[in-house]
Amino acid sequence: MIKLLNNKTLTIANISILVFFSLLYYFDYLKLDAVLIGVFREIFTIPFLLAQILFLVLGIIHIIKHKTFLLTFISILLLAINTIYTFASFF
């Protein structure tokens, strides 16, 4: 599994999680409530929450152990900010 986790895959996973939650926030801000949006929200929210935590931990470990590119570091930083914002919205 360590061979599969490089800068490119980590950056793509982080950005896809960021895009998903950004779209959720955007749809909620615009009060868009279509059935298809609700279906995707229900199906993908919990897996993306778990993936958000997992990739944040893996990203921090990756930064500590390996040399990372600036884009990877920025994506991990944005994922950390998004994680704080997401879990703060529960309370």
N, C-alpha and C positions, 0 to 999 in steps of 0.2 A: 504493500500500500504506500510505502514511503516513496517508491519510484514513481507512482502515479501523481503524487503531490509535488508539482513544480510551480514556478511563478505564474506560468500561463494558465494552468487549470485553476489555481487558487484565485487568480484575478477574475477569471470568467465566472466562477461560482459566486464570488462575492458580489460582482456587479449584477448577476442575475437575481440574487436575493434582494439587493438594493432596488432594482427595477420593480420587482414584485411588490414590495412594501410601499414604494413610492407611488405606484399605481393605485394601491389600496387607499392610501392617504388622499390621493388626488380625486378618486371617485367619491370618497366620503366627503371631501371638501365641496365638490360640485353637487352633492346629493344625487348622484346617479345611482339608480336602483333598478337595473334590468335583471331579468331572471338569469341570463347567462353569466353576468358578472357575479351574482350571488352564488351560482353553482361553483364557479371557479374559486371564489373566495372560501366557500365551505370545504372544498376538496383540498386546496393547497395551503391553507393558512397554518395548520398544525405541522405538516412536514417542513414548511419553510421556517417556522419558528425553531424547530429542532435543528434544522440545518444551519440556521443563523448562529446558534450557540456553538454547534460543532465546528463550523468553519472559522468562527472567531477564535476559539481555542487552538485549532490547528494552525491558523494564521499567526498567532502570537508565538507558538512553538517554532514555526517555520522562520519567523523573523529572528528569533534567538539563535537558532542552529545554523542557518544558511544566509548567504548574501542575497539580498532581495533587491529587485528593481524598485524604482520610485513609484511606478504605477501600482505594483503589488502593495507597497506600504500605504499608499493613499487609499486603495480599496479596502484594506484591513482597517484603517482609521475610520473611513466612512461607515464600514460595517459595525464598528464599535459604537459610533454615534447613533446609528440606526437601531442598534440593540438597546441602548439606553432609552431612546425615545419610544421604542415599541413596548418595552416592559414598564416604562413610566406611564404609558397610556392605560395600563390595567388598573392603576391606583388613582 
